[in-house]
Amino acid sequence: DRSITLAPYPIGLPHLKHALIVKPMVMITRLKQPLTIVEQNQEHTINYLISMFLPEDNPSSPIVSAISEVITCNLHRIDELMQNPNEIIDEMKKSFIRETKQILLTE
């Protein structure tokens, strides 16, 4: 049983790593109205979804993990970031570049 909520923050992180996925994708969604999710008999209100889909055994996994880390390190100001998505996109780009350099250095 996996959790997608990051209580007490109003964010859901649905994610899937599977052989049927052809290409990695990260999708940021601001919902028009809050979504209520029940996990472990507790209601959680979700205003944002950050969905991550990865192929199995894909070299992009560390990059997506770095993007996830950027998000979780900024949960305390998630409302501000979601109102100004360019900032979080810039942070994701920086993480992408860092992880790509690391991958290239280890090959």
C-alpha positions in Angstrom: 0.0 0.0 0.0 1.8 3.1 -1.3 1.0 6.7 -0.2 0.8 9.5 -2.7 0.1 12.3 -0.3 2.7 14.3 1.5 0.6 15.4 4.5 0.3 17.9 5.9 1.1 19.6 2.6 -1.6 19.9 -0.1 0.3 17.9 -2.6 0.0 14.5 -4.2 2.9 12.6 -5.8 1.5 9.8 -7.8 4.3 7.8 -9.4 4.8 4.7 -11.4 7.9 2.8 -12.6 7.0 0.1 -15.1 8.2 -1.7 -18.2 5.1 -0.5 -20.2 6.2 3.1 -19.9 8.2 4.1 -23.0 9.4 7.6 -22.0 9.9 9.3 -18.6 7.5 12.1 -17.8 7.0 14.5 -14.9 3.7 16.4 -14.9 2.9 19.3 -12.6 -0.9 19.9 -12.2 -2.7 22.7 -10.3 -6.2 21.6 -9.6 -9.2 23.9 -10.1 -10.6 22.7 -6.9 -9.2 20.7 -4.0 -9.3 16.9 -4.2 -9.9 14.8 -1.1 -7.9 11.6 -0.8 -8.4 9.1 2.0 -5.2 7.2 3.0 -4.9 5.1 6.1 -8.4 6.3 7.2 -7.3 9.9 7.1 -8.6 12.6 4.7 -6.0 14.7 2.9 -6.7 17.7 0.8 -4.7 17.9 -2.4 -4.3 21.2 -4.4 -1.4 20.1 -6.6 -0.3 16.8 -8.3 3.2 16.1 -9.4 3.0 12.9 -11.4 6.1 10.9 -12.3 6.2 8.1 -14.8 9.4 6.1 -15.5 10.4 3.2 -17.6 12.1 0.4 -15.6 15.9 0.4 -15.7 16.1 3.8 -17.3 19.1 6.1 -16.9 16.7 9.0 -16.3 15.7 7.6 -12.9 18.3 9.7 -11.0 17.2 12.8 -12.8 13.6 12.3 -11.9 14.7 11.5 -8.3 16.5 14.8 -8.3 13.4 16.6 -9.4 11.4 14.9 -6.7 14.0 16.1 -4.2 13.7 19.7 -5.3 10.0 19.5 -4.7 10.2 17.9 -1.3 12.9 20.3 -0.2 10.5 23.2 -1.0 7.3 21.8 0.5 7.2 24.5 3.1 6.5 27.0 0.3 4.7 24.8 -2.2 1.8 27.3 -2.6 4.2 30.0 -3.5 6.1 27.8 -6.0 2.9 26.5 -7.6 1.7 30.1 -8.2 5.1 30.8 -9.9 5.9 27.5 -11.6 8.9 29.1 -13.5 10.9 29.0 -10.3 10.3 25.3 -9.7 10.9 24.6 -13.4 14.3 26.4 -13.2 15.2 24.3 -10.1 14.2 21.2 -12.0 16.4 22.2 -14.9 19.4 22.8 -12.6 18.8 19.3 -11.1 18.5 17.8 -14.5 21.8 19.4 -15.6 23.6 18.3 -12.4 22.4 14.7 -12.7 23.1 14.5 -16.4 26.7 15.7 -15.7 27.0 13.1 -13.0 25.8 10.4 -15.3 28.2 11.5 -18.1 31.1 11.6 -15.6 30.5 8.0 -14.5 30.3 6.5 -18.0 
